[in-house]
Amino acid sequence: MNKIGFKNFRRFQSFEPLEYRGITFLVGRNNAGKSTLVKALLLIDNYFKSSNIDTLSFGNNVLEDANIVTYGRAKNLHASENFIHFTQEIENYLIEITVTGEDDKAFANVHSLTITDIDNKLSFIFNIQNRFIRIVKSRNQQVGKAAQGFIADLEAQVSETKKQLEEPGLKKTSKEYIELVSRLENLHEKLAGVYQEVKDPNQDTILFSLDEDFGNVNSLTEIVDGLLIHSISQYEREFLNVQSGEAPSERFEDLRALKELDPIFVESSFSHFMTLMNDFSIAYMGANPAKQSALFAIRDKNNALAQAIHEYKQLNIADGEEEHRFVLKWMQEFEVGEDFTISMHAGEAYEMKIRSNNTEIHLADKGMGSIQAMLLIMRIACVIKRIRIAEKNSTITRIVEGKEVRQDSSNYRLIDKTTVIIEEPELNLHPALQSKLADLFLYVNQPPFNLNFIIETHSEYILRRSQVIVAINEFEVAPNENPFCVHYFPKDIQQMPYKLEYQEDGSFNRNFGDGFFDEASSSTLELLKLKRQKKA
């Protein structure tokens, strides 16, 4: 499960972590905060992709397109403190980032970064500002539950032994009585030991906590490795000293706990996290209205379709390839045409023509709906191609039982970890084709593509079609898993977004806010009312 949350960011002083999955729709009025969630995801992704652990930059081209320019524009206007806090949950890891800065700067200073391996209760706490790291290992929750069961068993034995001691006729000088007393004392000693170890069975206890300065090192992996290497080296020195009769240092028990747990386990946990963050990628497709043009200039950075065509050609997608077949399938589904050709003019611009019914015309002459559909289809095709290239060229390394293992990239699908963010994909499409977008997203979400989507939309037709798809495919009937997820953002800033759950019949468990699904019916009722008034 993936989640995103934040404090003092954009319009939200507090935004509780919100789940996103296979195909997540963000719905709501304008300025309700949908794009704020998108901006948070882009910022965190950009931070881990950069090589600078000290700053969270707003200068990336994608972030500029998402309208994040300065720290002052990122921070909530009513924030009582000068910080922004982000939380993101990816698989079994929780990320927490706290930043601060100056309003007119195009970056924020990272104050702290915490990465928690939730399953293993292992936290890596980086105080970036003061340049030190702390690794904390808590006892697993399963250990606590086992201790509770052990306590209950011991307490039952104590109760039973007391009853036996109170049996009438049992002489205090008898062997049986003496053995029972001895047994009771042993049980009390065991209980005392367990109580000391687990004072509150409902709370985690710290197994070890180790920290050190990391100076000018700027690689998170090198910082973690440095602490582990230094800690084990210190433990080995102190162990010999303790064996010689010297008193242990205050850190010795923590160092021994690390040694017993195995530092390779700790290193592997962090290594796996960094691999996840490197593999996870976000493809952002802003709400860029396409332009009608016979020629698409390469240098026209403001023409999204020109850039999509240029990328398609630069990726060398050949006729018959998977991505080419994908474009053909969906341009036909969206009634654009049967085939297409792209030709270069003077090395400066592309010309795109559409074939349909044995004729060939410029894409610009097909109308804005067809242009917008081709923009979306080609962008997705390019994402698929880029990841397929990355899979082919990548060498996957994993730590298995303390050893580096090189893994065949064909068994590790990077594409499974790619999220495509799309703003208003319904632009210029008529209702029937808006509905078909839900089918497109489902198609690309499933094998062999497995892309995830976060979609900002105002289209009732996309959501209605998703309801039909859920009902037809019985996505809400176990063991099926529903890839669709809907969050509604109310206009009132005091109200938090809420999730609409799909039911087995495709209906939602609650209503949208005013002005969405009810708008068409409201207009119909108003027309009927006016009609009755005229008759009267």
Secondary structure as UniProt FT lines:
FT   STRAND          2..9
FT   TURN            10..11
FT   STRAND          12..20
FT   STRAND          23..28
FT   TURN            30..31
FT   HELIX           34..49
FT   STRAND          55..57
FT   HELIX           61..65
FT   TURN            66..67
FT   HELIX           71..74
FT   TURN            77..78
FT   STRAND          84..90
FT   TURN            91..92
FT   STRAND          93..100
FT   TURN            103..104
FT   STRAND          107..117
FT   TURN            118..121
FT   STRAND          122..127
FT   TURN            128..131
FT   STRAND          132..138
FT   HELIX           141..165
FT   TURN            168..169
FT   TURN            172..173
FT   HELIX           175..197
FT   TURN            201..202
FT   STRAND          206..213
FT   TURN            215..216
FT   HELIX           220..243
FT   TURN            244..245
FT   TURN            250..251
FT   HELIX           252..261
FT   HELIX           263..279
FT   STRAND          281..285
FT   STRAND          295..297
FT   TURN            298..299
FT   TURN            301..302
FT   HELIX           304..314
FT   TURN            315..316
FT   TURN            319..320
FT   HELIX           322..333
FT   TURN            334..335
FT   STRAND          339..345
FT   TURN            346..348
FT   STRAND          349..356
FT   TURN            357..358
FT   STRAND          359..362
FT   HELIX           363..366
FT   HELIX           368..393
FT   STRAND          396..400
FT   TURN            401..402
FT   STRAND          403..407
FT   HELIX           409..411
FT   HELIX           414..417
FT   STRAND          418..423
FT   TURN            425..428
FT   HELIX           431..445
FT   TURN            447..449
FT   STRAND          452..457
FT   HELIX           460..473
FT   TURN            474..476
FT   TURN            478..479
FT   STRAND          484..489
FT   TURN            493..494
FT   STRAND          498..500
FT   TURN            504..505
FT   TURN            514..515
FT   HELIX           518..535
//
